[in-house]
Each structure stands twice: as structure tokens, then as C-alpha cells.
Amino acid sequence: MEENATESHGGQGGQVVETGAYHLELLPIKEAGGFHLDFYLQKGIKHEPIPDAKVTGKVQFPDGTQKDINFTYSDQDKHYKALLSTEAAGDYKLAILTDINGEKVNGRFNFKY
């Protein structure tokens, strides 16, 4: 599998993008009224969490409309979190854009409702 490819495995069981020294993993959890999005941004072989990045998302809904999402870091859970309110059935595409001290690291994910 090529580098920067999306895979369905990883430490949390989510979709994984490996890019350079970084491990990006998205775990969308369907709940009433939408999704709870857990995003793991980690570095190195030991997958050490990166707590001080700026993490935003751009989601494309099944009807083609888009929305920006801000992720916040949870010190307790060691990952970033966001809520996506939606009940539209279909395929969602999510681009996650991270800024790690000026270094841009991005990943593309998809999930269904």
C-alpha cells in the first residue's frame, strides 16, 4: 500500500492515514443527531500524541454542501474531538487539516450515516 493511503486499521480501529512521521486516525461514532468525531494525531513509531496542534476539518455532506469543523484537544483522552450534527443519510467526506508548529499535515477520510 502506498504512503498517504487511507487504511482501515490502527490503534483505535478507525481509518488511518500515515504521512511521513505522522499517524492520523479518525474514528466517527454515530450517535443520536449526528457523529462524535475522535481524531488521533500522533508521531513516531510509538504513536506519541501531539497535544498542541491546530486541527480543523472540512466536511462534505451527501448533498454536496460543506461545513467547517473545529477540533479541540482532550488532555484526558489524548486526542482531538468534534461533534457533527447531522441526520442526512449517505456518504460523508472529511478533510482534516492540521498545523503542527507551522508544519501542515493533512488527511482525507470518509464515513456513512
C-alpha positions as CSV (number, residue, x, y, z in Angstrom):
1,M,0.0,0.0,0.0
2,E,1.4,3.4,-0.9
3,E,2.3,6.1,1.6
4,N,-0.5,8.6,2.3
5,A,-3.1,5.9,1.6
6,T,-6.2,5.5,3.8
7,E,-6.4,2.2,5.6
8,S,-9.0,0.7,7.9
9,H,-6.8,-0.3,10.8
10,G,-4.9,1.4,13.6
11,G,-4.6,1.7,17.3
12,Q,-8.3,2.7,17.8
13,G,-9.9,0.8,15.0
14,G,-10.6,3.8,12.8
15,Q,-9.5,4.9,9.4
16,V,-5.7,5.6,9.2
17,V,-3.6,7.9,7.1
18,E,0.2,7.6,7.5
19,T,2.1,10.5,6.2
20,G,5.8,10.9,6.9
21,A,6.4,10.5,10.6
22,Y,2.7,11.1,11.4
23,H,-0.2,8.8,12.2
24,L,-3.6,10.3,11.6
25,E,-6.6,8.2,12.7
26,L,-10.3,9.1,12.5
27,L,-13.0,7.3,14.5
28,P,-16.5,8.6,13.6
29,I,-19.0,7.4,16.2
30,K,-22.6,7.6,15.2
31,E,-25.0,8.8,17.9
32,A,-28.4,10.5,18.1
33,G,-28.4,13.6,16.0
34,G,-25.0,13.0,14.2
35,F,-21.5,12.0,14.8
36,H,-18.9,12.3,17.6
37,L,-15.6,12.5,15.8
38,D,-12.4,11.3,17.6
39,F,-9.2,12.2,15.8
40,Y,-5.8,10.9,16.8
41,L,-2.8,12.9,15.7
42,Q,0.4,11.0,16.7
43,K,4.0,11.0,15.8
44,G,6.7,8.4,15.5
45,I,6.8,4.6,15.9
46,K,5.4,4.8,19.4
47,H,2.5,6.9,18.2
48,E,3.0,9.7,20.7
49,P,0.1,12.2,20.9
50,I,0.6,15.7,19.7
51,P,-1.5,18.0,22.0
52,D,-0.6,21.4,20.7
53,A,-1.6,21.3,17.0
54,K,-4.4,23.4,15.4
55,V,-6.9,20.9,14.0
56,T,-9.8,21.8,11.7
57,G,-12.0,19.8,9.4
58,K,-13.9,20.4,6.2
59,V,-16.8,18.1,5.8
60,Q,-18.7,17.4,2.7
61,F,-22.3,16.3,3.3
62,P,-24.1,13.7,1.0
63,D,-25.8,16.6,-0.8
64,G,-22.5,18.3,-1.7
65,T,-22.7,21.1,0.8
66,Q,-19.7,21.8,3.1
67,K,-19.1,22.9,6.6
68,D,-16.0,23.7,8.7
69,I,-15.4,21.9,12.0
70,N,-13.1,22.9,14.8
71,F,-11.5,20.1,16.8
72,T,-10.4,20.5,20.4
73,Y,-7.8,18.5,22.3
74,S,-8.8,16.4,25.3
75,D,-5.9,16.1,27.7
76,Q,-7.7,13.2,29.5
77,D,-8.3,11.2,26.3
78,K,-5.1,12.2,24.4
79,H,-6.9,13.0,21.2
80,Y,-8.9,15.7,19.4
81,K,-12.8,15.8,19.4
82,A,-15.6,17.4,17.5
83,L,-19.3,17.0,17.1
84,L,-21.0,16.9,13.7
85,S,-24.8,17.5,13.9
86,T,-26.5,15.8,11.0
87,E,-29.1,13.2,10.2
88,A,-28.7,13.1,6.4
89,A,-28.2,9.6,5.2
90,G,-25.3,8.9,2.8
91,D,-21.6,9.3,2.3
92,Y,-19.6,11.9,4.1
93,K,-16.1,13.1,3.1
94,L,-13.9,14.8,5.7
95,A,-10.6,16.6,5.1
96,I,-8.7,17.2,8.3
97,L,-6.1,19.9,8.2
98,T,-3.5,20.1,11.0
99,D,-0.9,22.7,11.8
100,I,1.9,21.4,14.0
101,N,4.1,24.3,14.8
102,G,3.9,25.6,11.2
103,E,4.1,22.2,9.6
104,K,0.9,21.3,7.6
105,V,-0.2,17.6,7.9
106,N,-3.5,16.7,6.3
107,G,-5.6,13.6,5.8
108,R,-8.8,12.7,3.9
109,F,-11.4,10.3,5.4
110,N,-14.9,9.1,4.6
111,F,-17.8,7.6,6.5
112,K,-21.5,6.8,6.2
113,Y,-24.6,7.8,8.1
